[in-house]
Amino acid sequence: MLKRMWGFVHQSYLVIALAVGIVVGAILAIVFRVNYFNSPVWLAVVIMILTAVYLRPRLIFIGIVFVVGMVLVFFRVSSQLIGENYIRQFWGQTIKVTGIVEADPNSDESATKLKISNLKFGKEEKQTQGIIYISLKHNEKVRRADEVVFEGKLSEGFGIYAGYMYRPYLKRIKRAEPKDTVLLIRDTFSERIKRLIPEPEVNLGLSYLLGMKAGLPEDLSENLRIVGLTHIVVASGAHLSILVGIAWKIFGKLSRFAGLFFSIGFVLFFMCMVGWTPSILRAGVMAILSLITWYCGRKMEPWRLILITMAFTLMLNPMFLINLGWLLSFASYAGIMILGPRLIEFFYGVKKPGFIASTILVTISATLMTLPISLYFYGTLSLISVLANLLILPTLSAAMGCVFMAGVVAGIPGVEQLVGYVATKILDFHIIVIEFFGGMKEFMVEISPYQIWVFTLYVIILAPFLLKWIYRKRKITSVL
């Protein structure tokens, strides 16, 4: 028994070493553009080493596993960078591009913006990795998972995009076969909701519930960004925690396994509806890992959960490392689950704060952890974003619940009017708060974006808690 437990401890440390190696390797590979690990021989070597380590886990293998993690992600990044280098040769040319629409297009009155992957250029049948950002005239026909063919001038990419096309000619749209059943369910359900809730309230409600941001008015989207509320219209952890709670209340009464099975099923179904965005991937993987460890009678510490999820999502797509949604999602979670409890302990000690105080401190924690990232990408900071969060977040679950019920009761006389009215009033309150705080420009701090020094703010944010942790460790050591 003790031997098995000791082996499990070794394996857990080795998993963390592998995850750290993947994260560190992804950073190095993207910064220095490491693209010479593309041979499948590297993958074969990695698999053999990991198999040997798994069969005979030892702590002395930590360094080896760390290096293996780096090589593994180098292999993954190499194919991505080779694809990007292939795309670069077409910059400045007018060319035909075939690809798959990766996520829900973002449309307004003048334009439709979308991302396409699984790319083919010109007459070649060679498929290459990479993502291209497309901005074309407003077109409601383009949907997620469609195969599309564009012809236009390919410009230099930005961020995670290997190229950019402005107003290309759309030559063909081909619907995915077989049809995406989950997407059809989502669209049908959203149409039922639109019958009961007017615009722009319904657009905000659908972005809350299903991550459908395409219909959000441009001025409302801008105000959400200004007051630091962009995270509430990104389907992520809050949405999944509500779904898991519902599934557990219904099926957890049958058995623990039934609760686990249907909770994971709800999470996967929701992820399919929203699409495999970086933020929903982060939230979904974390939710599933938490459910499995709970079912096995264990509890995974937040920092371990963050590391393992980071490694897993980076193996799926290493370019998530420079994706704003991915970075904000992890930073916000770290603020809530790691910095939040430390901040509460700092002010209250062993006492438990009230709901308002707890909400304030957790909101401040999430804001602090996302601050350097927001400053780097946007160059703006709202000094009143915490107030806006405090007014919106306590009623976010109620808004999502009412929007969901609107889709359920649509068609039932009397009930649909009541639910639609309540949902509209809550969402109207949210819009008033967003527009009120978004209009207070005097509380905005602006700097030039893309300044790397802003990440040194993490030293200031985390230093007091790190020093306190070191002091406690030294105190315990001295007592022993």
C-alpha positions as CSV (number, residue, x, y, z in Angstrom):
1,M,0.0,0.0,0.0
2,L,2.7,2.5,1.0
3,K,4.7,1.5,-2.1
4,R,1.7,2.3,-4.3
5,M,1.2,5.7,-2.5
6,W,4.8,6.5,-2.9
7,G,4.7,5.7,-6.6
8,F,1.6,7.9,-7.0
9,V,3.5,10.8,-5.4
10,H,6.3,10.3,-7.8
11,Q,3.9,10.3,-10.8
12,S,2.2,13.5,-9.6
13,Y,5.5,15.3,-9.4
14,L,6.5,14.0,-12.8
15,V,3.2,15.1,-14.3
16,I,3.8,18.6,-13.0
17,A,7.4,18.5,-14.4
18,L,6.0,17.5,-17.8
19,A,3.4,20.4,-17.7
20,V,6.1,22.9,-16.7
21,G,8.3,21.7,-19.5
22,I,5.5,22.1,-22.0
23,V,4.7,25.7,-20.8
24,V,8.3,26.8,-20.7
25,G,9.0,25.1,-24.0
26,A,6.1,26.8,-25.7
27,I,7.3,30.2,-24.5
28,L,10.8,29.6,-25.8
29,A,9.6,28.0,-29.1
30,I,7.4,31.0,-29.9
31,V,9.8,33.7,-28.8
32,F,12.8,32.2,-30.6
33,R,10.7,30.5,-33.4
34,V,12.0,27.0,-32.9
35,N,10.9,25.1,-36.0
36,Y,13.5,22.3,-36.4
37,F,11.8,19.6,-34.3
38,N,9.3,18.6,-37.0
39,S,10.5,15.1,-37.6
40,P,8.3,12.3,-36.2
41,V,11.4,10.7,-34.7
42,W,11.3,13.3,-31.9
43,L,7.7,12.2,-31.1
44,A,8.7,8.5,-31.1
45,V,11.6,9.2,-28.7
46,V,9.3,11.3,-26.4
47,I,6.7,8.5,-26.3
48,M,9.4,5.8,-25.4
49,I,10.9,7.9,-22.6
50,L,7.5,8.8,-21.1
51,T,6.4,5.1,-21.2
52,A,9.6,4.1,-19.4
53,V,9.2,6.8,-16.8
54,Y,5.5,5.8,-16.2
55,L,6.4,2.2,-15.7
56,R,9.2,3.0,-13.1
57,P,8.5,6.5,-11.7
58,R,11.4,8.0,-9.8
59,L,11.9,11.5,-8.5
60,I,15.3,11.6,-10.2
61,F,13.5,11.6,-13.5
62,I,12.0,15.1,-12.9
63,G,14.7,16.8,-15.0
64,I,14.4,14.3,-17.8
65,V,10.6,14.7,-17.9
66,F,10.9,18.5,-17.9
67,V,13.2,18.3,-21.0
68,V,10.8,15.8,-22.6
69,G,7.9,18.2,-22.1
70,M,9.9,20.9,-23.9
71,V,10.8,18.6,-26.8
72,L,7.1,17.5,-27.1
73,V,5.9,21.1,-27.4
74,F,8.8,22.0,-29.7
75,F,7.5,19.2,-32.0
76,R,4.0,20.7,-31.9
77,V,5.2,24.3,-32.4
78,S,7.5,23.4,-35.3
79,S,4.6,22.2,-37.6
80,Q,2.7,25.4,-36.7
81,L,5.7,27.7,-37.5
82,I,6.5,25.8,-40.7
83,G,2.8,26.4,-41.8
84,E,3.2,30.1,-41.0
85,N,6.4,30.4,-42.9
86,Y,4.6,28.8,-45.9
87,I,1.8,31.3,-45.7
88,R,4.3,34.3,-45.5
89,Q,5.4,33.7,-49.1
90,F,1.9,34.8,-50.2
91,W,1.9,38.2,-48.4
92,G,1.2,41.0,-50.8
93,Q,-0.2,38.7,-53.4
94,T,-3.8,38.4,-54.7
95,I,-4.5,34.7,-54.2
96,K,-7.3,32.2,-53.7
97,V,-7.6,30.7,-50.2
98,T,-9.7,27.8,-49.1
99,G,-10.4,27.1,-45.5
100,I,-12.8,26.2,-42.7
101,V,-14.6,28.9,-40.6
102,E,-13.1,28.2,-37.2
103,A,-15.6,30.0,-34.9
104,D,-18.8,32.0,-35.1
105,P,-18.4,35.0,-37.4
106,N,-18.6,38.4,-35.7
107,S,-21.0,40.5,-37.7
108,D,-22.2,44.1,-37.5
109,E,-24.2,46.3,-39.9
110,S,-21.1,46.9,-42.2
111,A,-18.8,43.9,-41.9
112,T,-18.5,40.2,-41.1
113,K,-15.2,39.2,-39.5
114,L,-14.1,35.6,-39.3
115,K,-11.2,33.2,-38.8
116,I,-10.4,30.4,-41.1
117,S,-8.0,27.4,-40.7
118,N,-7.2,24.2,-42.5
119,L,-5.9,26.4,-45.3
120,K,-5.1,25.7,-48.9
121,F,-3.6,28.3,-51.3
122,G,-4.1,28.7,-55.0
123,K,-4.6,25.5,-57.0
124,E,-2.5,23.4,-54.6
125,E,-4.2,20.7,-52.6
126,K,-1.5,21.0,-49.8
127,Q,-3.2,21.8,-46.5
128,T,-1.2,23.9,-44.1
129,Q,-1.5,24.9,-40.5
130,G,-2.2,28.5,-39.5
131,I,-5.2,30.9,-39.1
132,I,-6.1,33.8,-41.4
133,Y,-8.3,36.7,-40.3
134,I,-10.9,37.8,-42.9
135,S,-12.9,41.0,-42.9
136,L,-15.6,41.1,-45.7
137,K,-18.8,42.9,-46.4
138,H,-21.7,42.0,-44.1
139,N,-22.8,38.4,-44.9
140,E,-25.2,36.5,-42.8
141,K,-24.8,33.3,-44.8
142,V,-21.3,32.4,-43.5
143,R,-21.5,30.1,-40.5
144,R,-19.1,28.2,-38.2
145,A,-17.6,25.0,-39.7
146,D,-18.4,26.2,-43.3
147,E,-15.8,25.5,-46.0
148,V,-15.2,28.9,-47.7
149,V,-13.2,30.0,-50.7
150,F,-12.0,33.6,-50.9
151,E,-9.9,35.5,-53.5
152,G,-8.2,38.7,-52.5
153,K,-4.9,40.3,-51.4
154,L,-3.2,38.6,-48.4
155,S,-1.6,41.0,-46.1
156,E,0.8,40.5,-43.2
157,G,-0.8,38.8,-40.2
158,F,-0.9,40.0,-36.6
159,G,-1.1,38.3,-33.2
160,I,-2.1,34.7,-33.7
161,Y,-3.0,35.2,-37.3
162,A,-0.6,34.2,-40.1
163,G,-2.3,36.5,-42.6
164,Y,-5.1,39.1,-43.1
165,M,-7.5,39.7,-45.9
166,Y,-9.6,42.8,-46.2
167,R,-12.8,42.7,-48.2
168,P,-11.9,39.7,-50.4
169,Y,-14.3,38.2,-52.9
170,L,-16.3,35.3,-51.5
171,K,-16.3,32.7,-54.2
172,R,-18.0,29.8,-52.5
173,I,-19.7,28.6,-49.3
174,K,-20.0,24.9,-48.6
175,R,-22.0,23.7,-45.6
176,A,-20.3,21.1,-43.4
177,E,-21.3,17.5,-44.0
178,P,-22.7,15.9,-41.9
179,K,-24.5,18.9,-40.5
180,D,-23.5,20.2,-37.0
181,T,-26.4,19.0,-35.0
182,V,-25.3,20.8,-31.8
183,L,-25.0,24.1,-33.8
184,L,-28.5,23.6,-35.2
185,I,-29.9,23.1,-31.7
186,R,-28.1,26.2,-30.5
187,D,-29.4,28.3,-33.3
188,T,-33.0,27.0,-32.9
189,F,-32.9,27.7,-29.2
190,S,-31.5,31.2,-29.7
191,E,-34.4,32.0,-32.2
192,R,-36.9,31.0,-29.5
193,I,-35.2,33.4,-27.1
194,K,-35.3,36.2,-29.6
195,R,-39.1,35.9,-29.8
196,L,-39.4,37.0,-26.2
197,I,-36.6,39.4,-25.5
198,P,-36.0,42.6,-27.6
199,E,-32.7,44.0,-28.9
200,P,-30.2,45.0,-27.7
201,E,-31.1,43.1,-24.5
202,V,-31.3,39.7,-26.3
203,N,-27.9,40.2,-27.9
204,L,-26.3,40.7,-24.5
205,G,-28.3,37.8,-23.0
206,L,-27.2,35.4,-25.8
207,S,-23.6,36.5,-25.3
208,Y,-24.0,35.6,-21.6
209,L,-25.6,32.3,-22.1
210,L,-24.1,30.9,-25.4
211,G,-21.1,33.2,-26.0
212,M,-22.8,34.5,-29.2
213,K,-21.2,38.0,-29.4
214,A,-21.9,38.5,-33.1
215,G,-25.1,40.6,-32.5
216,L,-23.6,42.9,-29.8
217,P,-23.8,46.6,-30.9
218,E,-20.4,48.0,-31.4
219,D,-20.8,50.8,-28.8
220,L,-21.9,48.2,-26.2
221,S,-18.9,46.0,-27.0
222,E,-16.6,49.1,-26.6
223,N,-18.1,50.0,-23.3
224,L,-17.7,46.5,-22.0
225,R,-14.0,46.7,-22.8
226,I,-13.7,50.2,-21.3
227,V,-15.1,49.1,-17.9
228,G,-13.3,45.8,-17.8
229,L,-16.4,43.6,-18.3
230,T,-15.4,41.8,-21.5
231,H,-15.0,38.6,-19.5
232,I,-18.7,38.3,-18.8
233,V,-19.6,37.9,-22.5
234,V,-17.0,35.2,-22.9
235,A,-18.4,31.8,-22.2
236,S,-16.1,30.3,-19.6
237,G,-15.9,29.0,-16.0
238,A,-18.9,30.9,-14.6
239,H,-21.2,29.4,-17.3
240,L,-19.9,25.9,-16.8
241,S,-20.1,26.0,-13.0
242,I,-23.8,26.9,-13.4
243,L,-24.3,23.9,-15.8
244,V,-22.5,21.5,-13.6
245,G,-24.5,22.7,-10.6
246,I,-27.8,22.0,-12.5
247,A,-26.6,18.6,-13.7
248,W,-25.5,17.6,-10.2
249,K,-28.8,18.7,-8.6
250,I,-30.7,16.6,-11.1
251,F,-28.6,13.5,-11.5
252,G,-26.4,13.5,-8.4
253,K,-29.3,12.2,-6.4
254,L,-29.2,9.0,-8.4
255,S,-25.5,8.2,-7.8
256,R,-22.1,9.8,-7.7
257,F,-21.3,8.2,-11.1
258,A,-24.5,9.5,-12.6
259,G,-23.7,13.0,-11.4
260,L,-20.2,12.8,-12.8
261,F,-21.3,11.3,-16.2
262,F,-24.0,13.9,-16.8
263,S,-22.0,16.8,-15.5
264,I,-19.2,16.0,-18.0
265,G,-21.8,15.5,-20.7
266,F,-23.3,18.9,-20.0
267,V,-19.8,20.5,-20.1
268,L,-18.9,18.8,-23.5
269,F,-22.3,19.7,-25.0
270,F,-21.9,23.4,-24.0
271,M,-18.4,23.5,-25.4
272,C,-19.7,22.1,-28.7
273,M,-22.4,24.8,-28.8
274,V,-20.1,27.7,-28.0
275,G,-17.2,26.5,-30.1
276,W,-13.6,25.5,-29.2
277,T,-12.5,29.0,-28.2
278,P,-9.4,29.3,-25.9
279,S,-11.4,30.5,-22.9
280,I,-14.0,27.7,-23.2
281,L,-11.3,25.1,-23.7
282,R,-9.6,26.3,-20.5
283,A,-12.8,26.3,-18.5
284,G,-14.0,22.9,-19.9
285,V,-10.7,21.1,-19.3
286,M,-10.5,22.5,-15.7
287,A,-14.2,21.6,-15.0
288,I,-13.7,18.0,-16.3
289,L,-10.4,17.5,-14.4
290,S,-12.0,18.9,-11.2
291,L,-15.0,16.6,-11.5
292,I,-12.8,13.5,-12.1
293,T,-10.4,14.2,-9.2
294,W,-13.4,14.9,-6.9
295,Y,-15.0,11.6,-8.0
296,C,-11.7,9.8,-7.2
297,G,-11.8,11.3,-3.7
298,R,-9.0,13.8,-4.3
299,K,-8.8,17.6,-4.6
300,M,-6.4,19.2,-7.0
301,E,-4.8,22.4,-5.9
302,P,-5.6,25.4,-8.2
303,W,-1.9,26.0,-9.2
304,R,-1.6,22.3,-10.3
305,L,-4.9,22.5,-12.2
306,I,-3.7,25.7,-13.9
307,L,-0.4,24.2,-15.0
308,I,-1.9,20.9,-16.3
309,T,-4.6,22.8,-18.2
310,M,-2.1,25.2,-19.6
311,A,0.0,22.4,-20.9
312,F,-2.9,20.5,-22.4
313,T,-4.4,23.5,-24.2
314,L,-0.9,24.5,-25.5
315,M,-0.4,21.1,-27.0
316,L,-3.7,21.5,-28.8
317,N,-2.6,24.9,-30.1
318,P,0.7,26.5,-29.0
319,M,-0.4,29.9,-30.4
320,F,-2.9,30.2,-27.5
321,L,0.1,31.6,-25.7
322,I,-0.3,34.9,-27.5
323,N,-4.1,34.8,-27.5
324,L,-5.7,37.5,-25.4
325,G,-8.7,35.4,-24.5
326,W,-6.5,32.4,-23.3
327,L,-4.3,34.7,-21.2
328,L,-7.2,36.6,-19.6
329,S,-9.0,33.4,-18.9
330,F,-6.1,31.9,-16.9
331,A,-5.2,35.2,-15.2
332,S,-8.8,35.7,-14.1
333,Y,-9.0,32.1,-12.7
334,A,-5.7,32.5,-10.9
335,G,-6.9,35.8,-9.4
336,I,-10.1,34.2,-8.1
337,M,-8.7,30.8,-6.9
338,I,-5.2,31.7,-5.8
339,L,-4.9,35.5,-5.1
340,G,-8.5,35.9,-3.9
341,P,-8.1,33.5,-0.8
342,R,-4.8,35.2,0.0
343,L,-6.3,38.6,-0.1
344,I,-9.3,37.5,2.1
345,E,-6.9,36.0,4.6
346,F,-4.8,39.2,4.6
347,F,-7.7,41.3,5.6
348,Y,-9.8,38.9,7.6
349,G,-7.4,36.3,8.9
350,V,-9.3,33.1,9.9
351,K,-12.7,34.9,9.9
352,K,-15.1,34.5,7.0
353,P,-16.1,37.7,5.2
354,G,-19.7,38.5,4.2
355,F,-21.0,38.2,0.7
356,I,-20.3,41.8,-0.3
357,A,-16.8,41.9,1.1
358,S,-16.0,38.5,-0.4
359,T,-17.3,39.7,-3.8
360,I,-15.3,42.9,-3.6
361,L,-12.0,41.1,-2.7
362,V,-12.4,38.4,-5.3
363,T,-13.2,41.0,-8.0
364,I,-10.2,43.0,-7.0
365,S,-8.1,39.9,-7.2
366,A,-9.3,39.0,-10.7
367,T,-8.8,42.6,-11.8
368,L,-5.2,42.7,-10.5
369,M,-4.2,39.5,-12.2
370,T,-5.6,40.6,-15.5
371,L,-4.4,44.2,-15.3
372,P,-0.9,43.7,-16.9
373,I,-2.3,41.7,-19.8
374,S,-5.1,44.3,-20.4
375,L,-2.6,47.1,-20.3
376,Y,-0.3,45.3,-22.7
377,F,-2.9,44.6,-25.3
378,Y,-5.3,47.6,-24.9
379,G,-3.2,50.3,-23.1
380,T,-6.2,51.3,-21.0
381,L,-7.3,50.9,-17.4
382,S,-10.6,51.8,-15.9
383,L,-10.3,52.9,-12.2
384,I,-14.0,52.1,-11.7
385,S,-14.1,48.6,-13.2
386,V,-14.5,47.0,-9.8
387,L,-17.7,49.0,-9.2
388,A,-19.1,47.9,-12.5
389,N,-18.2,44.3,-11.7
390,L,-19.9,44.5,-8.3
391,L,-23.1,45.7,-9.8
392,I,-23.2,43.1,-12.7
393,L,-21.7,39.9,-11.3
394,P,-24.2,39.2,-8.5
395,T,-27.1,39.2,-11.0
396,L,-25.2,37.5,-13.8
397,S,-26.5,34.0,-12.9
398,A,-30.1,35.3,-12.6
399,A,-29.8,36.9,-16.1
400,M,-28.4,33.7,-17.6
401,G,-31.1,31.6,-15.9
402,C,-33.9,33.9,-17.2
403,V,-32.5,33.9,-20.7
404,F,-32.3,30.1,-20.7
405,M,-35.9,29.8,-19.3
406,A,-37.1,32.2,-22.1
407,G,-36.0,29.6,-24.6
408,V,-37.6,26.8,-22.7
409,V,-41.0,28.4,-22.1
410,A,-41.3,30.1,-25.5
411,G,-44.8,29.2,-26.9
412,I,-46.5,28.9,-23.5
413,P,-49.0,31.7,-23.2
414,G,-48.7,33.9,-20.1
415,V,-45.5,32.2,-18.8
416,E,-43.4,33.3,-21.8
417,Q,-44.4,36.9,-21.3
418,L,-43.5,36.8,-17.6
419,V,-40.1,35.2,-18.1
420,G,-39.4,37.5,-21.1
421,Y,-40.3,40.6,-19.1
422,V,-38.1,39.6,-16.1
423,A,-35.1,38.7,-18.4
424,T,-35.5,42.0,-20.3
425,K,-35.5,44.1,-17.1
426,I,-32.4,42.4,-15.7
427,L,-30.5,42.8,-19.0
428,D,-31.7,46.4,-19.3
429,F,-30.2,47.1,-15.9
430,H,-26.9,45.6,-17.0
431,I,-26.9,47.8,-20.2
432,I,-27.6,50.9,-18.1
433,V,-24.7,50.1,-15.8
434,I,-22.3,49.3,-18.7
435,E,-23.2,52.5,-20.6
436,F,-23.0,54.6,-17.4
437,F,-19.6,53.5,-16.4
438,G,-18.4,53.3,-20.0
439,G,-19.2,57.0,-20.5
440,M,-17.0,58.1,-17.5
441,K,-13.8,58.7,-19.6
442,E,-12.3,60.7,-16.8
443,F,-11.6,57.5,-14.8
444,M,-9.6,56.0,-17.7
445,V,-5.8,55.7,-17.6
446,E,-4.2,55.3,-21.0
447,I,-0.7,54.3,-22.0
448,S,0.8,53.1,-25.2
449,P,0.0,49.4,-25.8
450,Y,2.5,46.5,-26.3
451,Q,4.9,47.7,-23.7
452,I,6.6,44.7,-22.1
453,W,7.4,46.5,-18.9
454,V,3.8,46.3,-17.7
455,F,4.3,42.6,-16.8
456,T,6.7,43.8,-14.0
457,L,3.5,44.8,-12.2
458,Y,3.1,41.2,-11.3
459,V,6.1,41.6,-9.0
460,I,4.3,44.4,-7.2
461,I,1.0,42.5,-7.1
462,L,2.4,39.2,-5.8
463,A,5.4,40.4,-3.7
464,P,3.5,40.9,-0.4
465,F,1.9,37.5,-0.5
466,L,5.2,35.8,-1.6
467,L,7.1,37.5,1.3
468,K,4.4,36.4,3.7
469,W,4.6,32.8,2.5
470,I,8.4,32.9,2.9
471,Y,8.1,34.3,6.4
472,R,5.7,31.5,7.4
473,K,8.0,28.8,5.9
474,R,11.0,30.2,7.9
475,K,8.9,30.4,11.0
476,I,7.8,26.8,10.7
477,T,11.4,25.7,10.0
478,S,12.7,27.5,13.0
479,V,10.1,25.9,15.3
480,L,11.0,22.4,14.0
